[in-house]
Amino acid sequence: MAEQKPFRFGVVGISARSRQEWVAKARRAEALGYSTFLVWDHLNDQLAPLAALLAAADATTSLRIATSVLANDYRHPVLLAKEAATLDLLSDGRFELGIGAGWNQDEYHQAGIAFDEPLRRVQRLGESIQIMKGLLTNTAVTFHGQFYTITNLHGHPAPIQKPHPPFMIGGARRQMLQLAAREADIIGYATKVFLDGTHDFTDSIGPAITRKRAWIQAAAGERFATLEFHIHVGGVIITPHREEKAAQLAETVGLTPAQLLVCLQALVGTEDEIVDDLIQRRAKYGISYISVDDRFMDILAPIVARLAGK
């Protein structure tokens, strides 16, 4: 059985119009008790993740920084390992490397990057992780795989965190979660995405999460007890009228009101109800690490104050 982890919370910084605005977001997250400041990896209107995270780390003292999550196909693993080690060094050991196989087909096509079928993307990610772990532990890496060839290469600089910065691997499907079970320190539950870019939020309610957790446990073996589980919450509404609000919102995300109230990507209710929901979800699914968009940072802050570290 997995060890129950203490709660921690993260803020996803979306974008900023100036350095001052970006720094203010990171400092606000730290002041409110959030553990981590995360940045997505998209080609739309957002900051480039690695540079943005260094600026956030430089403006704070204890706030961890993380990618949530990088698309593996956008960067070569040798170069990403060097960036990760540098971020860990310059942040005094506060970096978490979130990475996935990539999912946004439109972005791939716009950038002229081949969007391979899922299994091939997952296999390529698996090779990438092997290479990066070797380089981040200062091993002389020689690797001849299906997608990458590395010859007697040492990683520099050495990261502060040992054996390497924590890996967070996110995914929704079996093959991806099995890879995460074998390689990740933190596993991010994601939802399935349709070809038109919409999300299947039924993939974040009880039966789906139970099924995913079983896949992970079977693949992880003894290391299952050490894993931390993450969910990104897309909406936070503090209200004394929980059922009414759920009825108003459910159809917009393809759920029934009852499903919305148990969807792991939504938090709706009074502060007490949300606290109870998070405690129950941790007990049932092991999810102790919760992130929200920066626009919900202040709304969730009272819950963070009550649960962080407990």
URJO-V411808 format. One line per field, one symbol per residue. phi: phi as a letter, one per 30 degrees, with the letter a starting at -180 (. if undefined). burial: b if it has 24 or more other C-alpha atoms within 12 Angstrom, else e. Layout:
phi: ???
burial: ???
//
This chain:
phi: .ddddddbbbccddaacadeddddddddedddjddbccbdbbccdbddddddddddddcbbbddbacbcddeddbdddddddddddddddciiccbccbbdibdeddedddicdcddeeddddddedededdddddchddcbbbcdcbbbbhccdbdddddcdaeeccccabcedddddeddcdcbccdccdcdddjdccdddcceedddddddedddddiddedcdccbbccdabbcadcdddddddceddcibdeddddcddcbbbkdedddededddddddcidccbbbdddcedddeddeddceic
burial: ebebbbbbbbbbbbbeeeeeebbbbbbbbbbbbbbbbbbbbbeeeebbbbbbbbbbbbbbebbbbbbbbbbbbbbbbbbbbbbbbbbbbbbbbbbbbbbbbbbbbeeeeeeeeebeeeeebbbbbbbbbbbbbbbbbbeebebeeeebebeeebbbbbbbbeebbbbbbbbbbbbbbbbbbbbbbbbbbbbbeeeeeeeebbbbbbebbeebbebbbeebeeebeebbbbbbbbbbbbeeebeebbeebbeebebebbbbbbbbbbbbbebeebbebbbebbeebbbbbbbbbbebbbbbbebbbbbbee
//
